[in-house]
């Protein structure tokens, strides 16, 4: 028995350490499995929590986006119609469908509060647009100025000098040769759940900084209402609210240049829009603006007002606008928008200068009154379904009519004081763009000023029109850069029975740095 006992003891002694090691390993493995299971459970709970929060935020964001339903599509439902800032009916780049710029999903990073841009909520979207050109005309570099000063009644007008204003600048101030038009710096962001805000600064070639726009806009008003306040480009017409880099041509059209000025209707005030729940996209709006304008409703400076015995500039608001935009549903590959606009400036002042035969003396008439402006606009877009815009087509047209109803308040001819003058000038432009190849677009524009160009009331005069044809070719290298060649044949009335006919040529570049919001439809 002793050998057996000894063998059993020996076996036990040899196997005991191995059993202990195995037990220890199993305990360690069990502990690791427990830790992994615990971590997996924690992460699954966190992921589920984030998914729940994301779903809730997307539902809130969807409610905010109801106001900006695409043209031709009514808001989803009356109980969810809320104001949506910083967006307007647009045509998607690859579909041509009238829609809103993407706000979630794969198209852009998730924006928890439906903010204006990709990235974190409340962080501003910042971009810089570079706009410059090489320019040549046949009148020693004066062509751009002539185009912006085409003759309209009364022929010679003096208003306050914007060149001395801090806000004054001219997009069209060109010389033969190289020109840097501007660098536009923009900031846009969600302020909080109640407001969005944007700022646009134009840094000109000479280093001058001009405040283009700075405004805030509501996010959550009920019933399709939205309020904007600050300094902004009016929604009068179609082209008025576009910045120069968004133009389809290198320069502005004749009616806008001469009836509204370089900046268009750009003023400080408040805007109210309403998107009612209708089967057809309908946007109605009203604006109350201070009235400080370059051309439409301009007033003289204090020195001229005192010298001529005119009223001082009235307190604002002096400029009121009304507009309506309609967009029927034409399907997925095309979109149409129709608009009608009206503006009234309750105070307009100007000085008209004239001379008499065989006299060198300049005689002045000072006139005061009010000004009215009417506008009709039409925009049609078609998606050709080709790569990078090939086959796409866009047609755009506007008609403007300006009526200044004035009385002579001071004159070198006493018998003229108190007489009435009604100055009526209209203008029209029509332009078409076609994607002739991937990334290449050809454009044709005809614009005319003065189809009606007359003085009525206690005097009767009639002037002729100014017009031009413009052709351009744009290479859209990417969504961030464009190169454009443009040629124009100008026929500009510069004085009664005197015209300047000249050619003008542009080579333009547009470069975008940073993230920039989608342009309006």
LUMPABA-534547 format. One record per residue (C-alpha): residue number from 0; residue in one letter; x, y, z. Coordinates in nm, 3 decimals. Example, Ala and Ser with C-alpha at 12.3 -4.5 7.8 and 13.67 -1.06 7.14 Angstrom:
BEGIN
   resi   resn         u         v         w
      0      a     1.230    -0.450     0.780
      1      s     1.367    -0.106     0.714
This chain:
BEGIN
   resi   resn         u         v         w
      0      x     0.000     0.000     0.000
      1      x     0.285     0.236     0.068
      2      x     0.396     0.261    -0.295
      3      x     0.036     0.341    -0.397
      4      x     0.004     0.608    -0.132
      5      x     0.334     0.753    -0.237
      6      x     0.227     0.760    -0.605
      7      x    -0.102     0.926    -0.520
      8      x     0.077     1.191    -0.314
      9      x     0.322     1.251    -0.591
     10      x     0.041     1.294    -0.849
     11      x    -0.143     1.531    -0.620
     12      x     0.167     1.741    -0.568
     13      x     0.233     1.765    -0.937
     14      x    -0.124     1.846    -1.050
     15      x    -0.215     2.093    -0.773
     16      x    -0.016     2.387    -0.917
     17      x    -0.162     2.329    -1.264
     18      x    -0.516     2.324    -1.123
     19      x    -0.446     2.643    -0.929
     20      x    -0.314     2.817    -1.242
     21      x    -0.616     2.706    -1.443
     22      x    -0.855     2.831    -1.177
     23      x    -0.673     3.164    -1.168
     24      x    -0.688     3.202    -1.548
     25      x    -1.059     3.124    -1.556
     26      x    -1.125     3.382    -1.287
     27      x    -0.929     3.645    -1.478
     28      x    -1.111     3.561    -1.802
     29      x    -1.445     3.585    -1.625
     30      x    -1.348     3.925    -1.489
     31      x    -1.245     4.047    -1.836
     32      x    -1.570     3.920    -1.986
     33      x    -1.764     4.101    -1.717
     34      x    -1.576     4.425    -1.781
     35      x    -1.629     4.402    -2.158
     36      x    -1.998     4.330    -2.111
     37      x    -2.030     4.627    -1.878
     38      x    -1.853     4.857    -2.124
     39      x    -2.068     4.730    -2.412
     40      x    -2.381     4.794    -2.211
     41      x    -2.268     5.146    -2.120
     42      x    -2.182     5.235    -2.481
     43      x    -2.510     5.092    -2.608
     44      x    -2.700     5.306    -2.358
     45      x    -2.500     5.615    -2.461
     46      x    -2.553     5.548    -2.831
     47      x    -2.925     5.494    -2.776
     48      x    -2.943     5.816    -2.578
     49      x    -2.765     6.009    -2.856
     50      x    -2.994     5.856    -3.120
     51      x    -3.301     5.957    -2.918
     52      x    -3.170     6.313    -2.880
     53      x    -3.085     6.331    -3.251
     54      x    -3.431     6.210    -3.354
     55      x    -3.593     6.470    -3.128
     56      x    -3.372     6.747    -3.267
     57      x    -3.449     6.646    -3.627
     58      x    -3.822     6.660    -3.553
     59      x    -3.778     7.010    -3.409
     60      x    -3.569     7.112    -3.708
     61      x    -3.833     6.980    -3.949
     62      x    -4.093     7.201    -3.780
     63      x    -3.869     7.507    -3.832
     64      x    -3.820     7.430    -4.203
     65      x    -4.189     7.437    -4.292
     66      x    -4.192     7.804    -4.399
     67      x    -3.941     7.750    -4.678
     68      x    -4.136     7.494    -4.873
     69      x    -4.020     7.475    -5.234
     70      x    -4.196     7.680    -5.503
     71      x    -4.509     7.506    -5.613
     72      x    -4.542     7.318    -5.284
     73      x    -4.754     7.444    -4.998
     74      x    -4.640     7.415    -4.634
     75      x    -4.683     7.070    -4.482
     76      x    -4.966     7.158    -4.250
     77      x    -5.108     7.467    -4.082
     78      x    -5.014     7.351    -3.733
     79      x    -4.645     7.316    -3.822
     80      x    -4.606     7.623    -4.046
     81      x    -4.324     7.809    -3.879
     82      x    -4.080     8.070    -4.002
     83      x    -3.757     7.933    -4.146
     84      x    -3.463     8.172    -4.167
     85      x    -3.192     8.212    -4.423
     86      x    -3.341     7.998    -4.694
     87      x    -3.552     8.050    -4.997
     88      x    -3.679     7.836    -5.285
     89      x    -3.375     7.704    -5.468
     90      x    -3.298     7.465    -5.752
     91      x    -3.084     7.172    -5.650
     92      x    -2.757     7.152    -5.840
     93      x    -2.807     6.805    -5.984
     94      x    -3.184     6.770    -5.993
     95      x    -3.320     7.108    -6.092
     96      x    -3.598     7.049    -5.843
     97      x    -3.722     7.351    -5.656
     98      x    -3.620     7.276    -5.303
     99      x    -3.448     7.399    -4.991
    100      x    -3.076     7.368    -4.936
    101      x    -3.002     7.041    -4.748
    102      x    -3.010     7.072    -4.374
    103      x    -2.940     6.722    -4.246
    104      x    -2.829     6.372    -4.338
    105      x    -2.554     6.280    -4.578
    106      x    -2.576     6.610    -4.763
    107      x    -2.419     6.793    -4.469
    108      x    -2.319     6.742    -4.111
    109      x    -2.610     6.723    -3.870
    110      x    -2.717     7.062    -3.736
    111      x    -2.890     6.999    -3.407
    112      x    -3.103     7.316    -3.408
    113      x    -3.158     7.353    -3.782
    114      x    -2.887     7.617    -3.802
    115      x    -2.781     7.791    -4.118
    116      x    -2.472     7.588    -4.189
    117      x    -2.298     7.261    -4.134
    118      x    -2.088     7.223    -3.824
    119      x    -2.176     7.277    -3.463
    120      x    -2.491     7.463    -3.371
    121      x    -2.437     7.835    -3.294
    122      x    -2.091     7.840    -3.459
    123      x    -2.084     8.105    -3.734
    124      x    -2.044     8.008    -4.097
    125      x    -1.763     8.221    -4.241
    126      x    -1.671     8.275    -4.604
    127      x    -1.480     8.514    -4.828
    128      x    -1.571     8.574    -5.194
    129      x    -1.305     8.727    -5.419
    130      x    -1.437     8.921    -5.719
    131      x    -1.205     9.082    -5.975
    132      x    -1.167     9.134    -6.348
    133      x    -0.974     9.261    -6.645
    134      x    -1.180     9.525    -6.829
    135      x    -1.151     9.709    -7.160
    136      x    -1.393     9.940    -7.342
    137      x    -1.374    10.161    -7.649
    138      x    -1.422    10.492    -7.465
    139      x    -1.100    10.514    -7.262
    140      x    -1.235    10.331    -6.958
    141      x    -1.542    10.552    -6.908
    142      x    -1.790    10.295    -7.037
    143      x    -1.894    10.154    -6.698
    144      x    -1.974    10.506    -6.572
    145      x    -2.171    10.591    -6.889
    146      x    -2.381    10.277    -6.853
    147      x    -2.475    10.378    -6.499
    148      x    -2.561    10.736    -6.601
    149      x    -2.779    10.681    -6.907
    150      x    -2.998    10.985    -6.978
    151      x    -3.338    10.991    -6.811
    152      x    -3.565    11.283    -6.722
    153      x    -3.471    11.554    -6.638
    154      x    -3.133    11.484    -6.791
    155      x    -2.910    11.633    -6.521
    156      x    -2.974    11.554    -6.155
    157      x    -2.769    11.646    -5.852
    158      x    -2.824    11.459    -5.529
    159      x    -2.620    11.416    -5.214
    160      x    -2.267    11.296    -5.273
    161      x    -2.231    10.932    -5.177
    162      x    -1.860    10.945    -5.246
    163      x    -1.823    11.130    -4.916
    164      x    -2.037    10.888    -4.720
    165      x    -1.883    10.613    -4.512
    166      x    -2.122    10.368    -4.678
    167      x    -2.053    10.483    -5.033
    168      x    -1.884    10.264    -5.289
    169      x    -1.939    10.163    -5.648
    170      x    -1.927     9.807    -5.776
    171      x    -1.911     9.945    -6.130
    172      x    -1.619    10.185    -6.083
    173      x    -1.385    10.031    -6.342
    174      x    -1.076    10.135    -6.531
    175      x    -0.932     9.986    -6.846
    176      x    -0.703     9.712    -6.722
    177      x    -0.707     9.512    -6.400
    178      x    -0.967     9.580    -6.133
    179      x    -1.037     9.421    -5.796
    180      x    -1.409     9.473    -5.739
    181      x    -1.438     9.349    -5.383
    182      x    -1.372     9.079    -5.128
    183      x    -1.701     8.994    -4.957
    184      x    -1.666     8.862    -4.604
    185      x    -1.978     8.695    -4.464
    186      x    -2.075     8.559    -4.121
    187      x    -2.399     8.368    -4.061
    188      x    -2.517     8.163    -3.766
    189      x    -2.799     8.067    -3.538
    190      x    -2.800     8.305    -3.243
    191      x    -3.027     8.090    -3.027
    192      x    -3.350     7.894    -3.078
    193      x    -3.527     8.222    -3.158
    194      x    -3.305     8.411    -3.407
    195      x    -3.057     8.377    -3.690
    196      x    -2.822     8.658    -3.790
    197      x    -2.590     8.744    -4.079
    198      x    -2.332     9.010    -4.162
    199      x    -2.182     9.089    -4.504
    200      x    -1.878     9.315    -4.534
    201      x    -1.741     9.433    -4.869
    202      x    -1.369     9.514    -4.871
    203      x    -1.298     9.717    -5.184
    204      x    -0.982     9.728    -5.389
    205      x    -0.865    10.048    -5.218
    206      x    -0.909     9.894    -4.873
    207      x    -1.239    10.067    -4.793
    208      x    -1.472     9.852    -4.583
    209      x    -1.844     9.880    -4.655
    210      x    -2.124     9.720    -4.454
    211      x    -2.345     9.549    -4.712
    212      x    -2.591     9.379    -4.476
    213      x    -2.626     9.308    -4.105
    214      x    -2.959     9.171    -3.987
    215      x    -3.132     8.917    -3.766
    216      x    -3.435     8.703    -3.847
    217      x    -3.687     8.507    -3.642
    218      x    -3.691     8.127    -3.631
    219      x    -4.014     8.017    -3.469
    220      x    -4.309     8.248    -3.538
    221      x    -4.636     8.060    -3.599
    222      x    -4.863     8.060    -3.906
    223      x    -4.584     8.104    -4.160
    224      x    -4.479     8.449    -4.032
    225      x    -4.120     8.572    -4.027
    226      x    -3.961     8.903    -3.921
    227      x    -3.625     9.043    -4.036
    228      x    -3.468     9.362    -3.900
    229      x    -3.143     9.550    -3.950
    230      x    -2.968     9.665    -4.267
    231      x    -3.053     9.446    -4.565
    232      x    -3.119     9.427    -4.938
    233      x    -3.490     9.458    -5.004
    234      x    -3.690     9.168    -5.148
    235      x    -3.832     9.412    -5.404
    236      x    -3.807     9.241    -5.743
    237      x    -3.571     8.952    -5.803
    238      x    -3.216     9.073    -5.868
    239      x    -3.220     9.336    -5.593
    240      x    -3.132     9.099    -5.310
    241      x    -2.841     8.937    -5.497
    242      x    -2.482     9.025    -5.414
    243      x    -2.246     9.089    -5.709
    244      x    -2.086     8.745    -5.689
    245      x    -2.430     8.587    -5.741
    246      x    -2.501     8.775    -6.066
    247      x    -2.507     8.567    -6.383
    248      x    -2.324     8.847    -6.566
    249      x    -2.019     9.048    -6.465
    250      x    -2.220     9.372    -6.427
    251      x    -2.568     9.483    -6.320
    252      x    -2.851     9.538    -6.568
    253      x    -2.942     9.885    -6.702
    254      x    -3.278     9.932    -6.520
    255      x    -3.133     9.852    -6.178
    256      x    -2.822    10.064    -6.230
    257      x    -3.014    10.374    -6.337
    258      x    -3.341    10.350    -6.143
    259      x    -3.207    10.208    -5.815
    260      x    -2.835    10.284    -5.817
    261      x    -2.526    10.068    -5.761
    262      x    -2.655     9.922    -5.434
    263      x    -3.019     9.868    -5.534
    264      x    -3.273     9.913    -5.256
    265      x    -3.043     9.859    -4.960
    266      x    -3.159    10.018    -4.637
    267      x    -3.217     9.989    -4.264
    268      x    -3.557     9.882    -4.138
    269      x    -3.785     9.587    -4.075
    270      x    -3.946     9.324    -4.299
    271      x    -4.248     9.101    -4.234
    272      x    -4.323     8.803    -4.460
    273      x    -4.609     8.556    -4.457
    274      x    -4.618     8.212    -4.619
    275      x    -4.986     8.111    -4.606
    276      x    -5.103     7.752    -4.627
    277      x    -5.213     7.746    -4.992
    278      x    -5.193     7.482    -5.268
    279      x    -4.959     7.712    -5.462
    280      x    -4.641     7.851    -5.306
    281      x    -4.723     8.212    -5.215
    282      x    -4.500     8.449    -5.021
    283      x    -4.629     8.794    -4.922
    284      x    -4.415     9.065    -4.768
    285      x    -4.401     9.426    -4.650
    286      x    -4.099     9.638    -4.556
    287      x    -4.065     9.965    -4.364
    288      x    -3.725    10.124    -4.441
    289      x    -3.549    10.441    -4.337
    290      x    -3.545    10.578    -4.694
    291      x    -3.175    10.666    -4.741
    292      x    -3.134    10.585    -5.110
    293      x    -2.893    10.669    -5.391
    294      x    -3.152    10.735    -5.662
    295      x    -3.503    10.632    -5.565
    296      x    -3.624    10.873    -5.299
    297      x    -3.293    11.050    -5.244
    298      x    -3.273    11.371    -5.041
    299      x    -3.027    11.662    -5.056
    300      x    -2.770    11.734    -4.790
    301      x    -2.838    11.988    -4.517
    302      x    -2.635    12.263    -4.681
    303      x    -2.833    12.245    -5.008
    304      x    -3.163    12.222    -4.820
    305      x    -3.084    12.540    -4.626
    306      x    -2.952    12.724    -4.933
    307      x    -3.263    12.645    -5.140
    308      x    -3.519    12.676    -4.861
    309      x    -3.624    12.310    -4.876
    310      x    -3.759    12.095    -4.595
    311      x    -3.507    11.900    -4.391
    312      x    -3.494    11.524    -4.434
    313      x    -3.793    11.367    -4.260
    314      x    -3.767    11.104    -3.992
    315      x    -3.798    10.747    -4.113
    316      x    -3.946    10.525    -4.218
    317      x    -3.987    10.706    -4.550
    318      x    -3.963    10.404    -4.782
    319      x    -4.229    10.132    -4.792
    320      x    -4.232     9.822    -5.009
    321      x    -4.485     9.548    -5.083
    322      x    -4.407     9.227    -5.271
    323      x    -4.566     8.894    -5.358
    324      x    -4.405     8.585    -5.508
    325      x    -4.586     8.286    -5.658
    326      x    -4.449     7.949    -5.771
    327      x    -4.676     7.687    -5.931
    328      x    -4.572     7.322    -5.922
    329      x    -4.422     7.227    -6.260
    330      x    -4.277     6.891    -6.161
    331      x    -3.936     6.770    -6.053
    332      x    -3.718     6.897    -6.337
    333      x    -3.835     7.258    -6.365
    334      x    -3.936     7.552    -6.147
    335      x    -4.107     7.885    -6.207
    336      x    -4.142     8.194    -5.990
    337      x    -4.350     8.503    -6.064
    338      x    -4.330     8.822    -5.863
    339      x    -4.489     9.164    -5.836
    340      x    -4.346     9.450    -5.626
    341      x    -4.428     9.808    -5.532
    342      x    -4.222    10.069    -5.345
    343      x    -4.302    10.423    -5.235
    344      x    -4.063    10.681    -5.094
    345      x    -4.253    10.965    -4.929
    346      x    -3.975    11.222    -4.969
    347      x    -3.767    11.282    -5.280
    348      x    -3.550    11.588    -5.350
    349      x    -3.330    11.676    -5.645
    350      x    -3.165    11.967    -5.820
    351      x    -3.193    12.007    -6.196
    352      x    -2.937    12.228    -6.366
    353      x    -2.966    12.385    -6.710
    354      x    -2.814    12.659    -6.923
    355      x    -2.954    12.891    -7.192
    356      x    -2.817    12.965    -7.536
    357      x    -2.545    13.229    -7.541
    358      x    -2.519    13.215    -7.161
    359      x    -2.253    13.058    -6.943
    360      x    -2.453    13.081    -6.621
    361      x    -2.596    12.757    -6.477
    362      x    -2.957    12.781    -6.358
    363      x    -3.091    12.545    -6.093
    364      x    -3.440    12.419    -6.016
    365      x    -3.496    12.249    -5.680
    366      x    -3.780    11.995    -5.677
    367      x    -3.946    11.800    -5.397
    368      x    -4.219    11.539    -5.384
    369      x    -4.247    11.160    -5.368
    370      x    -4.145    10.862    -5.580
    371      x    -4.315    10.535    -5.677
    372      x    -4.162    10.222    -5.823
    373      x    -4.336     9.920    -5.977
    374      x    -4.177     9.588    -6.063
    375      x    -4.264     9.259    -6.232
    376      x    -4.027     8.962    -6.238
    377      x    -4.021     8.611    -6.384
    378      x    -3.766     8.334    -6.331
    379      x    -3.777     7.989    -6.493
    380      x    -3.526     7.707    -6.436
    381      x    -3.498     7.372    -6.609
    382      x    -3.272     7.083    -6.513
    383      x    -3.128     6.913    -6.819
    384      x    -3.008     6.615    -6.610
    385      x    -2.664     6.635    -6.772
    386      x    -2.339     6.611    -6.579
    387      x    -2.221     6.929    -6.404
    388      x    -2.499     7.149    -6.539
    389      x    -2.496     7.038    -6.902
    390      x    -2.838     7.099    -7.053
    391      x    -2.956     7.322    -6.769
    392      x    -3.152     7.631    -6.873
    393      x    -3.245     7.948    -6.686
    394      x    -3.451     8.243    -6.804
    395      x    -3.482     8.562    -6.598
    396      x    -3.660     8.888    -6.674
    397      x    -3.776     9.200    -6.489
    398      x    -3.965     9.515    -6.576
    399      x    -3.933     9.832    -6.363
    400      x    -4.120    10.163    -6.387
    401      x    -4.018    10.468    -6.181
    402      x    -4.250    10.769    -6.135
    403      x    -4.130    11.082    -5.952
    404      x    -4.413    11.330    -5.884
    405      x    -4.241    11.660    -5.791
    406      x    -4.302    12.033    -5.757
    407      x    -4.050    12.310    -5.818
    408      x    -3.978    12.473    -5.481
    409      x    -3.688    12.701    -5.578
    410      x    -3.578    12.829    -5.918
    411      x    -3.379    13.098    -6.094
    412      x    -3.707    13.159    -6.280
    413      x    -3.968    13.274    -6.023
    414      x    -4.257    13.202    -6.259
    415      x    -4.169    12.830    -6.252
    416      x    -4.199    12.797    -5.874
    417      x    -4.497    12.578    -5.780
    418      x    -4.526    12.408    -6.117
    419      x    -4.555    12.031    -6.132
    420      x    -4.321    11.783    -6.302
    421      x    -4.387    11.408    -6.340
    422      x    -4.080    11.210    -6.446
    423      x    -4.151    10.861    -6.578
    424      x    -3.879    10.615    -6.678
    425      x    -3.902    10.240    -6.719
    426      x    -3.664     9.958    -6.800
    427      x    -3.656     9.593    -6.895
    428      x    -3.396     9.319    -6.903
    429      x    -3.423     8.959    -7.021
    430      x    -3.144     8.706    -6.996
    431      x    -3.100     8.335    -7.067
    432      x    -2.833     8.087    -6.958
    433      x    -2.769     7.742    -7.104
    434      x    -2.530     7.466    -6.999
    435      x    -2.353     7.398    -7.329
    436      x    -2.115     7.138    -7.179
    437      x    -2.023     7.001    -6.838
    438      x    -1.918     7.301    -6.624
    439      x    -1.961     7.546    -6.916
    440      x    -2.250     7.796    -6.936
    441      x    -2.330     8.046    -7.212
    442      x    -2.542     8.354    -7.140
    443      x    -2.724     8.615    -7.348
    444      x    -2.880     8.935    -7.210
    445      x    -3.072     9.226    -7.356
    446      x    -3.146     9.527    -7.135
    447      x    -3.306     9.860    -7.217
    448      x    -3.372    10.178    -7.020
    449      x    -3.635    10.430    -7.130
    450      x    -3.903    10.255    -7.329
    451      x    -4.099    10.529    -7.154
    452      x    -3.864    10.819    -7.083
    453      x    -4.065    11.140    -7.050
    454      x    -4.159    11.448    -6.850
    455      x    -4.527    11.536    -6.805
    456      x    -4.734    11.767    -6.583
    457      x    -4.675    12.137    -6.652
    458      x    -4.400    12.055    -6.903
    459      x    -4.367    11.795    -7.178
    460      x    -4.042    11.635    -7.289
    461      x    -3.960    11.295    -7.433
    462      x    -3.624    11.121    -7.446
    463      x    -3.515    10.808    -7.627
    464      x    -3.396    10.477    -7.480
    465      x    -3.054    10.330    -7.404
    466      x    -2.993     9.962    -7.467
    467      x    -2.725     9.697    -7.503
    468      x    -2.665     9.331    -7.591
    469      x    -2.437     9.117    -7.374
    470      x    -2.289     8.772    -7.435
    471      x    -2.085     8.573    -7.187
    472      x    -1.922     8.234    -7.134
    473      x    -1.865     8.098    -6.783
    474      x    -1.636     7.812    -6.682
    475      x    -1.760     7.668    -6.352
    476      x    -1.447     7.489    -6.242
    477      x    -1.614     7.391    -5.915
    478      x    -1.875     7.526    -5.679
    479      x    -1.598     7.748    -5.535
    480      x    -1.448     7.904    -5.848
    481      x    -1.566     8.058    -6.175
    482      x    -1.395     8.221    -6.469
    483      x    -1.603     8.434    -6.707
    484      x    -1.551     8.609    -7.040
    485      x    -1.811     8.873    -7.134
    486      x    -1.867     9.105    -7.428
    487      x    -2.125     9.385    -7.453
    488      x    -2.234     9.617    -7.733
    489      x    -2.360     9.939    -7.572
    490      x    -2.589    10.206    -7.717
    491      x    -2.619    10.466    -7.440
    492      x    -2.808    10.798    -7.455
    493      x    -2.580    11.047    -7.277
    494      x    -2.756    11.373    -7.373
    495      x    -3.054    11.475    -7.579
    496      x    -2.989    11.351    -7.935
    497      x    -2.640    11.236    -7.835
    498      x    -2.534    10.873    -7.800
    499      x    -2.224    10.672    -7.718
    500      x    -2.191    10.340    -7.898
    501      x    -1.903    10.131    -7.773
    502      x    -1.785     9.778    -7.698
    503      x    -1.690     9.653    -7.352
    504      x    -1.506     9.335    -7.260
    505      x    -1.462     9.158    -6.923
    506      x    -1.248     8.870    -6.799
    507      x    -1.380     8.800    -6.450
    508      x    -1.279     8.565    -6.170
    509      x    -1.488     8.460    -5.869
    510      x    -1.335     8.255    -5.589
    511      x    -1.506     8.132    -5.273
    512      x    -1.314     8.056    -4.953
    513      x    -1.490     7.878    -4.671
    514      x    -1.848     7.768    -4.628
    515      x    -2.115     7.983    -4.791
    516      x    -2.491     7.942    -4.757
    517      x    -2.713     7.851    -5.050
    518      x    -2.831     8.140    -5.267
    519      x    -3.198     8.223    -5.299
    520      x    -3.401     8.078    -5.585
